[in-house]
């Protein structure tokens, strides 16, 4: 996560009211406070607020914002203090990134018995299991999907071997189901990334059942979210909205609730319902604003503020709001690109590149559109299933707008090549 936490609540309010940053700045200056205090708000000031570079504006600007929006500064995402916390599984360690990578490699290659301090099923054992699962979930954005699938399957097998025939207390049984539930949900996500559809759905159902048995609303919520994600990729947009709303009924005030609300927004955007999509984005921003800042935002089952910006980019691309789509896509790429040019979230960057490609194609810049699409397809760590689906969006626009252009045909061949990589697992994606 970047050092500055994006203010998604302020951004969501502006988006819902369909204002540019310059227009919002003018309205702030035109309030009673703005006139009396001779405020000079401009586009750059709004950008700094939304980027989180300014967490608590000066008093006159706070009062002007209250007059403009009717909301308190806290409801617009401003805060004098940063919260931190939010862990899915207790007793997970907080490690620096270098140590995290070393530990992830260790957990992917060593037997579980060598990692545990105690041989009985006690607190130390369950804590070690929780930490191992936490590390795997945090590896999701950067570790190749096939590698992560194999490590996750190995971890599940190790848990089964270690605990075979052991007697567990009720509390231990519940904690183990939760740990295994998160691991199984992660496995389902990786299966789907690889185009292994049936295995993904089996894992999703198993994760939901584990959450249901112990009444773990967040785990059940993520299982519903996976169902919404699968439906989105497969073009079942009404099912996206239904699954997302079902998950919201059980998820509570958690990262799962934010993710489900944003999936609802994406489903509504695919249907073309701009008003309800904006409202869903705002609801998601409001829930996110009430959650503590995550210790490990790279964890797959933790929703961070940068992810809201990423989801909004795709929503506005589908709604053909090119200005907002470009704004959010460029900020996504910027937030997730390191100084050396590598990315800490390559899958998000790939999708953002597709969004930019679609925007360029609509505006008549074929060269830029194809360049963005090629960069996206060349990114190593990506959800191939999701990327093929998104690349199809760009391919349709290119073939519709540039039917006789060689560049458009060249991208179409690259797109078909990516589809063929899934042919043997996903016959439903065949041309």
N, C-alpha and C positions, 0 to 999 in steps of 0.2 A: 504494500500500500504506500502511496506517496506520503511525504511528510505532511503536506497540507491535505486535510480531509475535505473533499468536495461538499459544498452545501447543497444537497439535492432538494431540500424542502423549498428553499428560495427559488431554485431553478424550476421545480415542479409548478410553483404558483405562477411564475412568469409564462411557462409553457401552456398551462391550462387557460390563461387569459390571452394567449397568442400575441405576446408582446416581444419585440426584439429588445436587446439590451439597451439600445439607444432610446427606444420608445418608453421603456420603463424608467430610465434616467430622467427623461423629460417630465414624466408624470410625477416623479418624486419632487422635482424642482417646482412643479406647479401646485403642490399642496400648500395649505395655509402656512405650515411650518417652513416649507421650502421657500416660499416667497418672503416671509418675515425674516428668515435667517439668511436669505440670499444664497441658498445652497447651489453648488455647482457640480451636481452629480453628472457623471458621463458614462459612456459605454465601458470604459476601462475600470471604473469603480465597481460597476455591477459585475464585471468579469472577476475582479479580485474577490468580491464577496462570494460569488458562486464557486470559485476555485478553492475557497477556504483559506486564502492568504490573509484575510481579515475576518477574525472570528467574532468580533464585537464592535460594530461601527460606533462612531462618536454619537453622542446623545441627540443632536439635531437630526441626524440621519435616521436614528432609531425611531424618533417621534414621527418623522415624515413617512417612514415605512408603515408605521401603525396607522396613520391617517389614510394612506393609500390602500392598504390591504385589509384593515380592520382586524389584524392579528398582532399578537405580542411578538417581540423579537425571537423568543424561544420557539414559538410555533413556526417561525420562518427559518429555523435551523441555526440561529445564532446562539452562541454560548460563551460565557467567560471562562469556563473550565472544560477540559476534555475528560470524558469518562473512559474507563478501560475495563476490560474484563471479558465476559461472555465465553464460557467454555462448554462444549457439548458433552464432554466426558471429564469427570473430575480427575485430578492427579496427573494431568498431562503436563509434560515439561515445556518450558518456554526456552527455546534454543536459538542461538544466532544461526544465520543461514548456512555458514560453512559447516557448523556442527550438525545442522539438520541434514545436509546432503550426506555427510559421513555416516550419520545414524541411519538414514534411509537406505544407503547401500548395505550397511551392516544388517539391518533387519530383513533385507531382501535375500541374504545369502546364508545366514547362520540359523541353526536350529533354535527354537524357542527355549528349550531347556537350558541352553548355554547362556541365555540372557537373564534368566530369573535368579533372584537371590535365594528364594525359598522353593522347596520341592512340593510343599503342600499348597492347596488352593486357599491361600490366605490373602490378606490385604496387598502384600507385595506383588503377588502373582497377578492379581486383577489390575493393579496399577500399571504393571509392566505391559500387560495386554492393551490397556487403554492407551498408553503412550505409543505403542507400536501402531495401533490403528490410527491414532491421531497423525503420526508421521506419514502414513500411507495416504491419508486424506489430503495432507498438505503437499504431497508430491504430485497430486493430480494435474496441476496446471503445466508442469514442465517435464515429467517423466513420460517416455513413449507409452502409448496406450497398451500395446501388447506386453511390454515389460511390467507395467503396473498390474495388468490382469494376472499375469503369472505370479507376481509377488503376493497379490491379494488372495488368490486361490491357495497358495502355499500357506499363508497365514491361517486361513480357515481350517486347512487340514491339520496344521500344528495345534490349533486350539482343540480340535476334536480328539487328536491323539493324547494330548496332555490331560484332558479332562475325562477321558473314557473311564467309566466306572467310579469316578470320584463322587463323594457325597457332598452336596452343597446345601448351605442354609438358604432360606427363602430370599434373603437380601442378596446373597451371592448369585443365586439363580437369576434374579431380576437384573442385576448389574451385568452378568454375563450375556443375557439376552440382548440388552441394550448395546453392549460392545459388539456383539456378533451382528446385530441389526445394522449398525453403521457400516460395518465391514461389508455386509451383503449388499447394502444400498450402493456403496462405492463400486463393488464388482458389477452391479447392474449397469451403472453409468459407463464403466469402461467397456463392457460388452457392447453397449449400444454405440459407443464411439467407433468400435471396430466393425459395426454392421452385423453383430451377432444378436439379431432381434429376439429370437425365442429365448435364448439364455438370459438376455436382459430382462425380459418380462417375468421369467421365472424368479430371478433374483429380486426384482421389485416386489413381487407378491410375497416372497419369503420375508423381506424386510418389513413390509407392512404388517404381516402376521406377528412377527416378533414385537413390534411396537404395540399392536393391539393387545397382545397377551399381558403386557405389563402396563398398559395405559400410558404409553409414552407418546404424547400428542405431536411433538416435533418430529419424531421419527416417522410416524404415520403421515404427517404433513409432507415430508420429503418424498415418501412413496407416492403420494398423490401428485406431487410436483413432477416426478419422473413420468407418470402417466400423461400429464399435460405436455411435457417435453416430447415424448414419443408421438403424441397426436399432432403436435405442431409440425414436426419434421415430416410426418406422413400426410399432411394436408387435411387433417380432420379438425377444422378450426372450431366448430361448435363444441366438440369434445374437449378441446383445450380449455375453453371457458368453464365448462362443466366440471372437469377434473380439478381445475384451479380453485373453484369456489367450494368444492367438496373438501379440499385440503384445508382451506381457510377456516372451515368449521371446527377443525380439531387442532390446528397448529399452535394456537395461542400467540402471545407476543414474542415471537422468535424470528430467527433468520428465515425459517421455513415460511412463515407468514409473508415476509417481504418478497421472497422468491415466488411464491404462489400468486401474489398480487401482480407482480411484474409479468408472470406468465399469462395471467388473465389479460393484462394490457396487450401483450403480444398477440394473443388470440383475437382480441377485439380489433387490433390494428389490421390483422390479416383479413378480417371481415369487412373492414373499412369504416368502423364506428369510431370516428375521431373523438367525439365528446366523451364516450365511456372509456376509451383508452386513456385519454388525458386524466380522467378521474381516477382510474386505477393506478396510474403512475403517481398521482398525488397521494393516494392512500398508502401506497408502498413507501413513498418518501416520508410520510408522517410516522409510520411504524418504525422505519429505520432510524428516524431521528430520536425515537424514545429508547432505542436499544443502546447498551454500552458499546464503546468502541472495542472491536475484537482484538485480542492479543495476537491472533494468527489469522489475518484476513486471507491468506493463501489457502486456508482450509476449504475444501470443496463444499462443505455444508455450512459455511459461514457466509452471509451476504454482507458485502462491504459497499461503501459509498461509490467507489469507482465502478462497481458492477451496475449500479443504477444508471450511471451515465451511458455505459455500454448497451444496456437493454433499451434505453430511450432512443439511442441512435438507430437501432433496427426498427423500433416502432415507427419512428418518423420516416424512415425510408419506405416502409410499407404503406404509410399514409400519404406518400408523395409530398411531404413537407421537406423539400430539399434543403432549405436553409438550416432548419433545426437538425436534420439528419447529418449534414456536413459538420455543423458545430459540435455535436456530440461524438461523432466518429473521430474527428481530428483530436479531440480532447482525450478520447479513449486511447488512441495510439500514443499520444504524448505521455499520458500517465503511466503507461506500461512499457515504455522504451527506456532502457538504461543508457548512460552516457556512451558506452561502447557500441551501441546500436542493437544489442540483444534485447530480448523481451522477458519479463517475468510472468507474462500471461499471453503466450502466443496464440491460443485459440481465440481470445477476445480480439486480439489485433487482426487476426485473419478475417473475422466477421466484419470488423470495422473497415478493413480494406475493401471488402465486397460492398459495403454500404457506400463508401466513397466512389467505387466504380460505377454503381448504379446512378448516383447523383451526376457524375461526369457524363455518363451515357445520355441521360435525359437532357443535359445542357448542351449536347452536341460535341463534346470533346472525346472522340473515339480513342485517341492515343492514350490519354490519361485513364480512361475507363478500363481498357485492356491491361494497361500497366498495373493498375491496382489489383485486378483480378488475378493476374499471373503471380504477383507477389504473394497473394493470399494462398494460392494453390501450392506455392513453393515452401510454405512454412512447414517445418518438420512436425512439431507437436500440435496436432489438431484432431478434432473429432471429425473423422472422414465422412461419417453419415451426415452430420450437421453441415459440414462444409460443402458437400455435394448438393445438398438442398439449397443452401444459400447461393452457391455458384450458379445453380439453375435459374435463380432470379435474375442474375446479371446476364446470363446467356440469353434468356427470353427478351430482355430489353435490347441487347445488342442485335439479335436476329430480327427483331421487329423494326428497329430504327435504322439499322445498317445492313440490309439484306444482301447487298452485293459487294460489301467491303471485305478485302482479304484479311484484315486484322480481326474482324468479327468472326470469320470462318476459322482463323487460327485459334482464337479463344475457344470456339465451339469444340474443336478437336481436343484441346487440353481438358475441357470439361468432360467430354466423353471418355477420355482416358481415366479421369478420376472416377467416373461412374463404373467403368469396367473393373476397377479395383475392388468394387463391392459386388460384382455380378454373382459370384459363386455363393454369397451369403444372402444377398438381397435381390432376388429375381424381380421384386416389385419395382425396383429402380431401373430396370432395363429400358432402353429407348423403345 
